[in-house]
Structure formats: structure tokens, C-alpha cells
Amino acid sequence: ATRGGQLDSSRLTDQPCRPAPMDTSSSFATDQDARIARLEARLAQLEDIQGAPRVSRCKRRATLLLPWAALPRSEQPRRVQISEARRVTTKSARDASVRMEPPKLSERITSFLDIEKPSGPEGSASIFSSAVNLANTVLGTGILALPRSLSFAGFVPGFALIVGSALVNTLTNVYISDAAISCGWPASFRKLSDKAGGSFFSVLVDCSCVVSTLGTGISYAIVAANGLSRGVPLSFGVHLAPLPPFSWVGLDEHLAWVAVVTAIITPLSLLRSLDALRLTSLIAVAILLAITLLVVLYALPEDMVGDNFDACPTDGSANEKSCPPGEASYFTTMSGVLDALPALAMAYACQISTPTLWNEMYQPTRGRMLLLYLYALGGAMALYLLVGGFGYSTFGSRVLSNILSSYPAS
């Protein structure tokens, strides 16, 4: 009840207290009563010194027996926080199952499309919305470089690294969400790092998050600008460089598209809620699914898909750097596997979003969080295996770092 020698009587509740009767015949009860009496005498002295209003013996006894009950939740012992979080989560899940009926499919679609409101019940995010956002974080533009990574390692070591990295990253996300329970809501990497290593360690974690997100944003801008600067003029005959304001500052076609992409993604990165990005994430995942389908179609035999999906046509539109295709190997060298290891190990980097997803998701129990990771990372692993395997089999060792650049300019 005292902090820094000052009495904080505001933490003593006014609710009536009836503690359970103790066995006064035992020596333990006698020692406990003696200890309480000494503490009560000290508390009375502090009340006289501070001039604070006296409280009843029952209220003082409850505070002395359970000293953490009067503290804020963030200052309570970790074991009390964990048990309380599990009790509240379990109770809310049990009550929700009794009170609420499962929403209909039409209601789920409507709540998902209305970005002005949370996608889940009780102002939280649904598991589908969280899975789409996490899948978008996992996939990104790195999926376009997987065929090149497999050309270093070969089919067998490359597939083994893709599957093994998925399992390791799933386990890492489970550990982070479990740690979020001990820190309490709202969870963040600053709170986790403060608990683990102090304020200096939290600064290092914040710096690493900034570097990671900055690199992701730059890679998105580069890949999007490369694709748009080639695809838009070819498809629609529109060139940005001669148009104002790009012509005023002398930007070329590529830098003009970099400016356009930056202007689009900057306001999207300033939203307060990750759940509000669910439609943007769904569009991004749909684009990656279309790219995966394109890679698969170009890898199939010509008698199955026709002449429209010839990766190395003879009409002059083929990429000379990738055509004719090189040799695809099941195994390469150990140095090649080590070259592919960084890209394949970081292919599932999504841990930076885990505390935010835990804060926003509806009923973030351990089972529901594990289901979320299985949906997002399992789907990403399937796309990685398809794009990496079929892309590498199409162009072999001559595949470029961006698989889209290897295909014909048509």
C-alpha cells in the first residue's frame, strides 16, 4: 500500500471484505496473525504521519495478504497476469459461445468489405482478416526471387529450406504471441524487449523494426515501379516522363513510377489499425495468386496450354538473358546452398506484425493464433513451392532475380 514511503490510499477499495476464516488452532495461523498485526501497526503509523483517512481492519488485511491486488495490472507479478489473461480469455470465449450465434456468410462478407468498421465481433479483427494481412506481410515481393534462389541450391535442398523455414517461423510466432500474454494488452515489441533486456535492448529492437520495414517498403517500390514502367507503356501506350509534374523535375520513366508508387503506399502505411488494410492485403494476395498461376502456365508443356504461354518464343520478344533455358538440377554444391540460405530463411519474415495482430484479433487464444499462423504461413509455403519450383524448371540456371523479367515482353 506504500510506494516510495508515501501512502497511496487510493488503491484501497471501499468494497466490503469478508476474508475466509483461518484455522487459529494451527501455529501457521498464529504466525500469520502476528505478521499482519505488525504490518497493520506500521500502516497505522504511516496513516498518522500522512494524515490519510483510516481504513477498516478488513480492508487493510486484504491488502496485506494480497499486496499485488492493489497494484495496476502492468505492475502485477507475471504469473498473476498470465492466469488472469487466461481466465478472462477462457471466460469470454465460453460466454461468447453461449450468447452469440455464428454469423452468416453474408454478414461475414459485409463486415469484411466495410473497412470503416472492424471485421470481427466486439470491435476486433476476424481470423480471416488477420490471416490475409499476415499472408500479405509474409509473401511480399520476395516470392519473385525464389526461382533464382532455387537455382543456387537445387530442387531438393531448396524445397527443404522452404519447408523448414516455414516451421521455424511458425514456432517463432507462437512464442511471440505467448509472450504477449505475459506482457498484457496492448502488446508491443517495446514492452517485450523491456521485459527481456531493459530499455537499451528495446531501442535496438525498435531500430531493427525500422530497418526491416524500410527495406520492405523500398523493395515494394522498386518491384512495382519496374513492372509498371514496362507494362503500362506496352499495354496502354502511356508514358509518365513527358507529363507534368515529372517533366518539370526531369524524372525518367522509372523514377516517375517510383514517385507514383510512393505516393500510393505512403498514406496506406499511416493507418492506425492493421485490420483496416484487409482489402489492400486481399488485392495484393490476389495479384500474387495471379502471378503464381502465370508461372505455372508458362512451365506446362506447349501441347497443354498452346503457343500463348511459350516462355522463349521465336518472334523476337524472348529475353536473351534467360533464353534458351539453362539446366535445372536436383542438387548443386554446398556453397550454392549457403548462397540461397539467407533469402529462403527470411522468406517468412512477418514477426513484426504479430503483436499488432494479437492486439486486434477476436479472442486471441493460443489455439486461434496457431490456426492463424497455419493459414498464413501454410498458404505462403504452398505459393513458394509453386513459384520456386515451376519458375526454376522453366528457365533453369538462367532464371533472373525477378522471375517476371525472364518472361517475354508481351
C-alpha positions in Angstrom: 0.0 0.0 0.0 3.0 2.3 0.1 5.4 3.3 -2.7 8.5 5.3 -2.1 7.5 5.9 1.6 4.2 7.6 0.6 0.9 6.1 1.4 -1.4 5.5 -1.6 -4.8 5.1 0.0 -6.5 5.4 -3.4 -5.5 1.8 -4.1 -7.6 0.6 -1.2 -11.1 -0.2 -2.4 -14.3 0.7 -0.4 -15.9 -2.7 -1.1 -16.8 -4.8 1.9 -14.4 -7.5 2.6 -15.1 -10.8 4.3 -11.9 -12.9 4.3 -12.2 -16.6 4.7 -11.8 -17.8 8.4 -8.4 -19.1 9.2 -7.6 -22.1 11.4 -6.5 -20.3 14.6 -5.6 -23.6 16.2 -2.6 -24.1 14.0 0.8 -22.4 14.5 0.7 -21.2 11.0 -2.4 -19.1 11.6 -0.9 -17.7 14.8 2.3 -16.6 13.0 0.2 -15.1 10.1 -1.9 -13.1 12.5 1.3 -11.8 14.3 2.7 -10.8 11.0 -0.5 -9.0 10.0 -0.6 -7.2 13.3 2.9 -5.9 12.8 2.1 -4.7 9.3 -1.1 -3.1 10.5 0.8 -1.2 13.2 3.2 0.1 10.6 0.4 1.1 8.3 -1.4 2.9 11.2 1.8 4.9 11.8 2.0 5.9 8.2 -1.6 7.0 8.3 -0.9 9.2 11.3 2.1 10.7 9.6 0.4 11.3 6.3 -2.9 12.4 7.7 -4.7 10.0 5.5 -8.1 8.7 6.4 -8.1 5.5 8.4 -9.4 2.3 6.8 -11.0 -0.7 8.4 -9.1 -3.6 9.6 -10.7 -5.8 7.0 -9.6 -3.6 4.1 -6.0 -3.4 5.4 -5.9 -7.2 6.0 -6.9 -7.9 2.3 -4.2 -5.5 1.0 -1.6 -7.0 3.2 -2.4 -10.6 2.4 -2.5 -9.9 -1.4 -0.2 -7.0 -2.0 -0.4 -7.2 -5.8 -4.2 -6.8 -5.7 -3.8 -3.1 -5.1 -1.3 -2.6 -7.9 -2.0 -1.7 -11.5 -2.2 -4.6 -13.8 1.1 -3.7 -15.6 2.9 -3.9 -12.2 1.4 -7.2 -11.0 3.6 -10.4 -10.9 3.8 -12.2 -14.3 2.2 -15.3 -13.1 -0.8 -13.3 -11.9 -1.1 -11.6 -15.3 -0.9 -14.9 -17.2 -3.6 -16.6 -15.0 -5.8 -13.5 -15.2 -5.4 -13.3 -19.0 -6.2 -17.0 -19.4 -9.1 -16.7 -17.1 -10.6 -13.7 -18.9 -9.9 -15.2 -22.4 -11.4 -18.5 -21.4 -14.4 -16.9 -19.8 -15.1 -14.6 -22.7 -14.8 -17.5 -25.2 -17.2 -19.6 -23.1 -19.7 -16.7 -22.7 -19.5 -15.9 -26.4 -20.2 -19.4 -27.4 -23.3 -19.3 -25.2 -24.5 -15.8 -26.1 -23.7 -15.5 -29.8 -24.7 -17.4 -32.8 -22.2 -17.9 -35.6 -22.5 -15.1 -38.1 -23.9 -16.0 -41.6 -21.6 -15.9 -44.6 -23.3 -12.8 -46.0 -22.7 -11.0 -42.7 -19.0 -12.0 -42.7 -18.6 -10.7 -46.2 -20.3 -7.4 -45.4 -18.2 -6.9 -42.3 -15.0 -7.7 -44.2 -15.8 -5.2 -47.0 -16.7 -2.4 -44.7 -13.3 -1.0 -43.9 -14.7 1.7 -41.7 -15.6 -0.9 -39.1 -13.7 -3.8 -37.6 -14.1 -7.1 -39.4 -14.8 -9.2 -36.3 -17.3 -9.0 -33.4 -16.9 -6.7 -30.4 -14.7 -4.2 -32.3 -11.9 -6.8 -33.1 -10.5 -8.4 -36.2 -11.7 -11.7 -37.6 -9.3 -14.6 -38.1 -9.8 -14.4 -41.9 -8.9 -10.7 -42.0 -5.8 -11.3 -39.8 -4.7 -14.2 -42.0 -5.0 -12.1 -45.1 -2.9 -9.3 -43.6 -0.3 -11.7 -42.2 -0.1 -13.6 -45.6 0.5 -10.2 -47.4 3.3 -9.5 -44.9 4.8 -12.9 -45.4 4.7 -13.0 -49.2 5.6 -9.6 -50.5 7.9 -9.2 -53.4 10.4 -11.8 -52.3 8.3 -14.5 -53.9 9.6 -13.2 -57.3 13.2 -14.1 -56.3 12.6 -17.6 -55.2 13.3 -19.3 -58.5 16.7 -17.6 -58.6 17.4 -18.9 -55.0 16.5 -22.4 -56.1 18.9 -22.2 -59.0 21.7 -21.8 -56.4 20.6 -24.6 -54.1 18.8 -27.1 -56.4 15.3 -28.6 -56.1 15.8 -30.8 -53.1 17.8 -28.5 -50.8 15.7 -25.6 -51.9 12.4 -27.3 -51.1 13.8 -28.5 -47.7 14.8 -24.9 -46.8 11.4 -23.6 -47.8 9.5 -26.1 -45.6 12.0 -25.9 -42.7 11.9 -22.1 -42.7 8.0 -22.2 -42.6 8.1 -24.5 -39.5 10.7 -22.4 -37.7 8.8 -19.1 -38.4 5.5 -20.6 -37.2 7.1 -21.6 -33.9 8.7 -18.2 -33.6 5.3 -16.5 -34.0 3.8 -18.8 -31.4 6.4 -17.8 -28.9 5.8 -14.1 -29.6 2.0 -14.4 -29.0 2.6 -16.4 -25.8 5.0 -13.6 -24.6 2.3 -11.1 -25.4 0.0 -12.7 -22.8 2.6 -12.2 -20.1 3.0 -8.5 -21.0 -0.7 -7.8 -21.2 -2.8 -5.8 -23.6 -1.8 -3.9 -25.7 1.3 -5.9 -26.6 4.3 -4.4 -28.4 7.9 -5.2 -29.1 8.9 -2.4 -26.8 7.1 -4.0 -23.9 8.5 -7.4 -24.7 12.1 -6.1 -25.1 11.8 -4.0 -21.9 10.8 -7.2 -20.0 13.6 -9.2 -21.7 16.6 -6.9 -21.6 15.7 -3.4 -20.4 15.4 -0.1 -22.2 18.7 -0.3 -24.1 17.6 -3.6 -25.6 14.2 -2.1 -26.6 16.0 0.6 -28.5 17.9 -2.0 -30.5 14.7 -3.8 -31.3 13.0 -0.6 -32.4 15.9 0.2 -34.7 15.7 -3.3 -36.2 12.0 -2.9 -36.8 12.6 0.4 -38.6 15.3 -1.1 -40.8 13.1 -4.1 -41.6 10.0 -2.1 -42.6 12.1 0.4 -44.5 13.7 -2.3 -46.6 10.3 -3.9 -47.3 8.9 -0.6 -48.4 11.8 0.1 -50.7 11.6 -3.4 -52.3 7.9 -2.9 -52.9 8.5 0.5 -54.6 11.3 -0.9 -56.8 9.4 -4.0 -58.0 6.2 -2.1 -58.6 8.0 0.6 -60.5 9.9 -1.9 -62.6 6.6 -3.7 -63.6 4.6 -0.5 -64.2 7.3 1.2 -66.2 7.4 -1.8 -68.6 3.8 -2.9 -68.5 1.8 0.4 -68.8 3.6 1.8 -71.9 3.4 -1.7 -73.6 -0.3 -2.2 -72.8 -1.7 1.3 -72.9 0.9 3.4 -74.6 1.1 5.8 -71.7 4.4 7.3 -70.7 4.7 9.3 -67.5 8.1 11.0 -68.0 6.8 13.6 -70.6 3.9 14.5 -68.4 3.9 17.3 -65.7 5.0 17.4 -62.9 7.5 14.7 -63.8 8.8 16.6 -66.8 9.4 19.7 -64.6 12.0 18.0 -62.4 13.5 15.8 -65.2 12.5 12.4 -64.0 12.9 9.4 -66.3 10.1 6.8 -66.8 11.3 4.6 -64.0 11.7 7.3 -61.4 8.3 8.7 -62.3 6.7 5.4 -61.5 8.7 5.2 -58.2 7.2 8.6 -57.2 3.6 7.4 -58.1 4.0 4.1 -56.1 5.5 6.0 -53.1 2.5 8.4 -53.2 0.1 5.4 -53.1 1.7 3.4 -50.4 2.6 6.3 -48.0 -1.0 7.0 -46.8 -1.7 3.3 -46.5 1.2 2.9 -44.1 -0.1 5.6 -41.8 -3.4 3.9 -40.8 -3.8 3.2 -37.1 -5.3 -0.3 -37.4 -3.8 -3.2 -39.3 -7.3 -4.6 -39.8 -8.2 -1.6 -41.9 -5.7 -2.8 -44.5 -7.5 -6.1 -45.1 -8.9 -5.1 -48.6 -5.4 -3.9 -49.7 -3.9 -7.1 -48.4 -6.6 -9.1 -50.2 -5.8 -7.4 -53.5 -2.1 -7.9 -53.0 -2.6 -11.6 -52.3 -4.9 -11.9 -55.3 -2.1 -10.4 -57.5 0.4 -12.9 -56.2 -2.0 -15.7 -56.9 -2.3 -14.5 -60.5 1.5 -14.4 -60.8 1.7 -17.9 -59.4 -0.9 -19.1 -62.0 1.1 -17.3 -64.7 4.4 -19.1 -63.6 2.6 -22.4 -63.6 1.1 -21.9 -67.1 4.4 -20.9 -68.6 6.0 -24.1 -67.1 3.5 -26.5 -68.5 4.1 -28.3 -71.8 3.1 -26.5 -75.0 0.6 -29.1 -76.0 -1.4 -28.4 -72.8 -1.5 -24.6 -72.9 -0.8 -23.8 -76.5 1.5 -21.2 -78.1 0.3 -18.3 -75.9 2.4 -19.4 -72.9 5.8 -20.1 -74.6 8.5 -18.8 -72.3 11.0 -18.4 -75.1 9.1 -17.6 -78.3 10.9 -17.2 -81.6 9.3 -13.9 -82.6 12.0 -11.8 -81.0 10.1 -11.0 -77.8 12.1 -13.5 -75.7 14.5 -12.3 -73.0 18.0 -13.1 -74.3 19.3 -13.3 -70.7 17.0 -16.3 -69.9 16.6 -17.9 -73.3 17.5 -20.5 -74.2 16.8 -22.0 -70.7 19.7 -23.4 -68.6 19.9 -26.7 -66.8 17.8 -27.4 -63.7 19.5 -29.6 -61.1 18.2 -31.5 -58.1 21.4 -30.9 -56.2 24.1 -28.3 -56.6 27.1 -27.5 -54.3 27.3 -26.7 -50.6 28.4 -23.1 -51.4 25.2 -22.8 -53.6 23.0 -23.9 -50.7 24.7 -21.3 -48.4 24.1 -18.6 -51.0 20.4 -19.5 -51.1 20.0 -19.8 -47.3 19.6 -16.1 -46.4 16.8 -15.5 -48.9 14.9 -18.7 -48.1 15.3 -18.3 -44.3 13.9 -14.7 -44.5 11.1 -15.6 -46.9 8.6 -15.8 -44.0 9.6 -12.7 -42.1 6.3 -11.5 -40.6 7.1 -11.4 -36.8 6.9 -7.6 -36.8 3.1 -7.8 -37.2 2.5 -10.5 -34.6 1.9 -8.2 -31.5 -0.4 -6.0 -33.5 -2.4 -9.0 -34.8 -2.6 -10.3 -31.2 -4.0 -7.0 -30.0 -6.6 -6.7 -32.7 -7.8 -10.3 -33.2 -11.0 -11.5 -31.7 -10.4 -14.0 -28.8 -6.6 -14.4 -29.4 -6.3 -17.7 -27.6 -3.3 -19.9 -28.3 -5.3 -22.2 -30.5 -6.7 -19.4 -32.6 -3.3 -17.8 -33.0 -1.8 -21.1 -34.1 -4.6 -21.5 -36.6 -3.9 -18.0 -37.9 -0.2 -18.9 -38.4 -1.1 -22.2 -40.2 -3.4 -20.4 -42.6 -1.0 -17.6 -43.5 2.4 -19.3 -43.4 1.0 -22.6 -44.8 -0.6 -20.8 -47.8 2.7 -18.8 -48.3 4.7 -22.1 -48.3 2.4 -23.5 -51.0 2.9 -20.5 -53.2 6.7 -20.5 -52.6 6.9 -24.1 -53.7 4.8 -23.5 -56.8 6.6 -20.3 -57.9 10.0 -21.5 -57.0 9.7 -25.0 -58.5 7.9 -24.1 -61.7 9.9 -20.9 -62.3 13.2 -22.7 -61.9 12.1 -25.6 -64.1 11.2 -23.1 -66.8 14.5 -21.2 -67.1 16.9 -23.4 -65.1 20.2 -21.8 -64.1 19.5 -18.7 -66.4 16.5 -17.5 -64.4 16.8 -13.8 -63.4 16.5 -12.5 -59.9 13.0 -11.2 -60.8 11.1 -14.1 -62.4 8.8 -11.6 -64.3 11.8 -10.2 -66.1 12.6 -13.6 -67.6 9.3 -13.8 -69.5 8.7 -12.4 -72.9 7.9 -8.6 -73.1 4.3 -9.1 -74.2 
